[in-house]
Amino acid sequence: QVQLVESGGGLVQAGGSLRLSCVASGSIFSNNLLSWYRQAPGKQREWVASISRAGTITYSNSVKGRFTISRDDAKNTVYLQMNSLKPEDTAIYYCKLLLTQSGRETWGQGTQLTVSS
């Protein structure tokens, strides 16, 4: 059983920075993909960024150049460093673990980010 716990959300002014963390526990295999998603009020959940076990990184166009995803496998943790934040970044941020061999997905409970203008 895999569990994910996000932390680091909060209230920040536009132009500010924040770092989210997501710690994974349980049966985490070597081949996995860690991702961040977000869901703004009244909108569908959208993909933000992903990082593979091998270190391949992809970003959505809306955050490219401002957000940085990274992982520390020794700590079973994925991070999302968010810079130059905008009010439209306001959302609940979720991390997701995909076990690539089985296709099984696990989601965290989410952490709220609010960016004030």
Accessible surface in RSA format (square Angstrom, percent):
REM  Atomic radii and reference values for relative SASA: ProtOr
REM  Chains: A
REM  Algorithm: Lee & Richards
REM  Probe-radius: 1.40
REM  Slices: 20
REM RES _ NUM      All-atoms   Total-Side   Main-Chain    Non-polar    All polar
REM                ABS   REL    ABS   REL    ABS   REL    ABS   REL    ABS   REL
RES GLN A   1   180.08 100.7 134.49  98.3  45.58 108.5  49.09 104.5 130.99  99.3
RES VAL A   2    16.37  10.8   5.34   4.8  11.03  26.6   5.34   4.6  11.03  29.9
RES GLN A   3   112.94  63.2 110.03  80.4   2.91   6.9  22.43  47.7  90.51  68.6
RES LEU A   4     9.62   5.4   0.09   0.1   9.53  24.0   0.09   0.1   9.53  25.7
RES VAL A   5    88.47  58.2  86.80  78.6   1.67   4.0  86.80  75.4   1.67   4.5
RES GLU A   6     6.47   3.7   0.00   0.0   6.47  15.4   0.00   0.0   6.47   5.3
RES SER A   7    59.73  50.5  55.15  73.6   4.59  10.6  40.55  86.4  19.18  26.9
RES GLY A   8    36.20  44.6   0.00   N/A  36.20  44.6  24.51  67.3  11.69  26.2
RES GLY A   9    29.87  36.8   0.00   N/A  29.87  36.8   2.62   7.2  27.26  61.0
RES GLY A  10    31.13  38.4   0.00   N/A  31.13  38.4  30.89  84.8   0.24   0.5
RES LEU A  11   132.32  73.7 100.18  71.7  32.14  80.8 100.18  70.4  32.14  86.5
RES VAL A  12    22.68  14.9  17.94  16.2   4.74  11.4  22.68  19.7   0.00   0.0
RES GLN A  13   136.78  76.5 134.37  98.2   2.41   5.7  35.71  76.0 101.07  76.7
RES ALA A  14    49.34  45.4  25.77  39.8  23.57  53.6  26.17  36.8  23.17  61.4
RES GLY A  15    56.00  69.1   0.00   N/A  56.00  69.1  30.22  82.9  25.78  57.7
RES GLY A  16    22.63  27.9   0.00   N/A  22.63  27.9  21.88  60.1   0.75   1.7
RES SER A  17    58.80  49.7  39.61  52.9  19.20  44.2  22.90  48.8  35.90  50.3
RES LEU A  18    45.65  25.4  40.18  28.7   5.46  13.7  45.65  32.1   0.00   0.0
RES ARG A  19   127.38  53.5 112.39  57.3  14.99  35.7  24.69  33.7 102.70  62.2
RES LEU A  20     0.00   0.0   0.00   0.0   0.00   0.0   0.00   0.0   0.00   0.0
RES SER A  21    21.57  18.2  21.53  28.7   0.04   0.1   9.11  19.4  12.46  17.5
RES CYS A  22     1.35   1.0   0.36   0.4   0.99   2.3   0.00   0.0   1.35   1.5
RES VAL A  23    72.65  47.8  70.96  64.2   1.69   4.1  70.96  61.7   1.69   4.6
RES ALA A  24     7.48   6.9   4.31   6.7   3.17   7.2   4.31   6.1   3.17   8.4
RES SER A  25    56.16  47.5  52.86  70.5   3.30   7.6  42.55  90.6  13.61  19.1
RES GLY A  26    53.40  65.8   0.00   N/A  53.40  65.8  24.36  66.9  29.03  65.0
RES SER A  27    57.65  48.7  47.89  63.9   9.75  22.5  24.52  52.2  33.13  46.4
RES ILE A  28    45.66  26.0  17.22  12.8  28.44  68.6  17.22  12.4  28.44  77.2
RES PHE A  29   124.86  62.5 120.57  74.7   4.29  11.2 123.97  75.2   0.89   2.5
RES SER A  30    71.15  60.1  59.53  79.4  11.62  26.8  40.62  86.5  30.53  42.8
RES ASN A  31    79.64  54.9  76.43  73.9   3.21   7.7  10.23  24.6  69.41  67.1
RES ASN A  32     6.59   4.5   3.34   3.2   3.25   7.8   0.00   0.0   6.59   6.4
RES LEU A  33    47.99  26.7  47.95  34.3   0.05   0.1  47.95  33.7   0.05   0.1
RES LEU A  34    11.54   6.4  11.54   8.3   0.00   0.0  11.54   8.1   0.00   0.0
RES SER A  35     1.61   1.4   1.61   2.1   0.00   0.0   0.00   0.0   1.61   2.3
RES TRP A  36     0.00   0.0   0.00   0.0   0.00   0.0   0.00   0.0   0.00   0.0
RES TYR A  37    39.67  18.5  39.67  22.6   0.00   0.0  18.23  13.7  21.44  26.4
RES ARG A  38    14.31   6.0  14.30   7.3   0.01   0.0   2.02   2.8  12.29   7.4
RES GLN A  39    60.48  33.8  57.12  41.7   3.36   8.0   9.55  20.3  50.93  38.6
RES ALA A  40    22.64  20.8  18.96  29.3   3.68   8.4  19.29  27.2   3.35   8.9
RES PRO A  41   113.20  82.5  85.32  77.8  27.88 101.3  97.70  80.7  15.50  96.3
RES GLY A  42    91.98 113.4   0.00   N/A  91.98 113.4  45.53 124.9  46.46 104.0
RES LYS A  43   144.07  70.3 131.75  80.8  12.32  29.3  82.52  74.3  61.55  65.6
RES GLN A  44   161.53  90.3 147.96 108.1  13.56  32.3  53.17 113.2 108.36  82.2
RES ARG A  45    92.50  38.8  67.24  34.3  25.25  60.1  22.93  31.3  69.57  42.2
RES GLU A  46    75.45  43.3  70.63  53.4   4.82  11.5  31.73  61.4  43.72  35.7
RES TRP A  47    85.02  34.1  75.78  36.7   9.24  21.7  73.25  39.1  11.77  19.1
RES VAL A  48     0.52   0.3   0.52   0.5   0.00   0.0   0.52   0.5   0.00   0.0
RES ALA A  49     0.00   0.0   0.00   0.0   0.00   0.0   0.00   0.0   0.00   0.0
RES SER A  50     9.82   8.3   9.71  13.0   0.11   0.3   5.40  11.5   4.42   6.2
RES ILE A  51     8.86   5.0   8.86   6.6   0.00   0.0   8.86   6.4   0.00   0.0
RES SER A  52    24.62  20.8  24.62  32.9   0.00   0.0  23.96  51.0   0.65   0.9
RES ARG A  53   111.86  47.0  99.38  50.7  12.48  29.7  22.13  30.2  89.73  54.4
RES ALA A  54    98.77  90.8  54.63  84.3  44.14 100.4  67.37  94.9  31.39  83.2
RES GLY A  55    39.86  49.2   0.00   N/A  39.86  49.2  22.81  62.6  17.05  38.2
RES THR A  56    90.80  64.6  80.19  81.3  10.61  25.3  59.62  80.1  31.18  47.1
RES ILE A  57    70.61  40.2  45.42  33.8  25.19  60.7  45.43  32.7  25.18  68.3
RES THR A  58    69.40  49.4  65.17  66.1   4.23  10.1  61.01  81.9   8.39  12.7
RES TYR A  59    47.50  22.2  35.20  20.0  12.31  32.0  29.51  22.2  17.99  22.2
RES SER A  60    17.17  14.5  13.48  18.0   3.69   8.5  16.73  35.6   0.44   0.6
RES ASN A  61   131.61  90.8 107.24 103.6  24.38  58.7  33.50  80.6  98.12  94.8
RES SER A  62    57.99  49.0  35.88  47.9  22.11  50.9  46.08  98.1  11.91  16.7
RES VAL A  63     0.13   0.1   0.07   0.1   0.06   0.1   0.13   0.1   0.00   0.0
RES LYS A  64   121.84  59.4 102.28  62.8  19.56  46.6  61.21  55.1  60.63  64.6
RES GLY A  65    80.54  99.3   0.00   N/A  80.54  99.3  42.19 115.8  38.35  85.9
RES ARG A  66    31.03  13.0  26.02  13.3   5.00  11.9  25.69  35.1   5.34   3.2
RES PHE A  67     4.74   2.4   0.00   0.0   4.74  12.3   0.00   0.0   4.74  13.6
RES THR A  68    71.14  50.6  70.45  71.4   0.69   1.6  44.11  59.2  27.03  40.9
RES ILE A  69     1.46   0.8   0.00   0.0   1.46   3.5   0.00   0.0   1.46   4.0
RES SER A  70    47.54  40.2  47.00  62.7   0.54   1.2  33.24  70.8  14.30  20.0
RES ARG A  71    40.48  17.0  13.17   6.7  27.31  65.0  10.60  14.5  29.89  18.1
RES ASP A  72    44.10  30.9  39.78  39.6   4.32  10.2  14.21  33.5  29.89  29.8
RES ASP A  73    52.79  37.0  36.89  36.7  15.91  37.6  20.86  49.1  31.94  31.8
RES ALA A  74   102.00  93.8  55.76  86.0  46.24 105.2  67.83  95.5  34.17  90.5
RES LYS A  75   131.72  64.3 117.06  71.8  14.66  34.9  73.41  66.1  58.31  62.1
RES ASN A  76    62.63  43.2  56.08  54.2   6.55  15.8   5.65  13.6  56.98  55.1
RES THR A  77     8.29   5.9   7.17   7.3   1.12   2.7   3.04   4.1   5.25   7.9
RES VAL A  78     0.66   0.4   0.45   0.4   0.20   0.5   0.45   0.4   0.20   0.6
RES TYR A  79    30.58  14.3  30.58  17.4   0.00   0.0  16.48  12.4  14.09  17.4
RES LEU A  80     0.00   0.0   0.00   0.0   0.00   0.0   0.00   0.0   0.00   0.0
RES GLN A  81    56.74  31.7  56.69  41.4   0.05   0.1  27.48  58.5  29.26  22.2
RES MET A  82     0.00   0.0   0.00   0.0   0.00   0.0   0.00   0.0   0.00   0.0
RES ASN A  83    57.73  39.8  57.73  55.8   0.00   0.0  16.15  38.9  41.59  40.2
RES SER A  84    60.71  51.3  55.17  73.6   5.54  12.8  20.21  43.0  40.49  56.7
RES LEU A  85     2.67   1.5   0.00   0.0   2.67   6.7   0.00   0.0   2.67   7.2
RES LYS A  86    85.84  41.9  85.37  52.4   0.47   1.1  38.84  35.0  47.00  50.1
RES PRO A  87    55.05  40.1  48.28  44.0   6.78  24.6  48.65  40.2   6.40  39.8
RES GLU A  88   121.61  69.8  96.56  73.1  25.05  59.6  62.21 120.3  59.40  48.5
RES ASP A  89     0.35   0.2   0.35   0.4   0.00   0.0   0.00   0.0   0.35   0.4
RES THR A  90    30.63  21.8  28.35  28.7   2.28   5.4  26.30  35.3   4.34   6.6
RES ALA A  91     1.28   1.2   0.84   1.3   0.44   1.0   1.28   1.8   0.00   0.0
RES ILE A  92    62.81  35.7  62.66  46.7   0.14   0.3  62.66  45.1   0.14   0.4
RES TYR A  93     0.00   0.0   0.00   0.0   0.00   0.0   0.00   0.0   0.00   0.0
RES TYR A  94    26.05  12.2  26.05  14.8   0.00   0.0   7.95   6.0  18.10  22.3
RES CYS A  95     0.00   0.0   0.00   0.0   0.00   0.0   0.00   0.0   0.00   0.0
RES LYS A  96    17.58   8.6  17.58  10.8   0.00   0.0   0.43   0.4  17.15  18.3
RES LEU A  97     1.63   0.9   1.12   0.8   0.51   1.3   1.12   0.8   0.51   1.4
RES LEU A  98    39.69  22.1  39.69  28.4   0.00   0.0  39.69  27.9   0.00   0.0
RES LEU A  99    12.98   7.2  12.98   9.3   0.00   0.0  12.98   9.1   0.00   0.0
RES THR A 100    75.33  53.6  48.55  49.2  26.78  63.8  45.39  61.0  29.94  45.3
RES GLN A 101   165.57  92.6 130.42  95.3  35.15  83.7  55.81 118.8 109.77  83.3
RES SER A 102    81.07  68.5  41.16  54.9  39.91  91.9  50.05 106.6  31.02  43.5
RES GLY A 103    46.17  56.9   0.00   N/A  46.17  56.9  26.17  71.8  20.00  44.8
RES ARG A 104   163.21  68.5 154.06  78.5   9.15  21.8  41.66  56.9 121.55  73.7
RES GLU A 105    88.22  50.6  63.24  47.8  24.98  59.5  13.99  27.1  74.23  60.6
RES THR A 106    27.48  19.5  23.77  24.1   3.71   8.8  17.46  23.5  10.02  15.1
RES TRP A 107    89.29  35.8  67.32  32.6  21.97  51.6  54.72  29.2  34.57  56.1
RES GLY A 108     8.66  10.7   0.00   N/A   8.66  10.7   1.41   3.9   7.25  16.2
RES GLN A 109   112.25  62.8  81.29  59.4  30.96  73.7  72.76 154.9  39.49  30.0
RES GLY A 110    12.09  14.9   0.00   N/A  12.09  14.9   0.52   1.4  11.58  25.9
RES THR A 111    19.32  13.7  13.70  13.9   5.62  13.4   8.32  11.2  11.00  16.6
RES GLN A 112    82.58  46.2  74.59  54.5   7.99  19.0  49.65 105.7  32.93  25.0
RES LEU A 113     0.00   0.0   0.00   0.0   0.00   0.0   0.00   0.0   0.00   0.0
RES THR A 114    50.23  35.7  50.23  50.9   0.00   0.0  36.99  49.7  13.24  20.0
RES VAL A 115     6.90   4.5   0.00   0.0   6.90  16.6   0.00   0.0   6.90  18.7
RES SER A 116    41.50  35.1  35.02  46.7   6.48  14.9  34.75  74.0   6.74   9.4
RES SER A 117   129.27 109.2  68.16  91.0  61.11 140.8  55.37 117.9  73.90 103.5
END  Absolute sums over single chains surface
CHAIN  1 A     6226.2       4731.2       1495.0       3268.7       2957.5
END  Absolute sums over all chains
TOTAL          6226.2       4731.2       1495.0       3268.7       2957.5
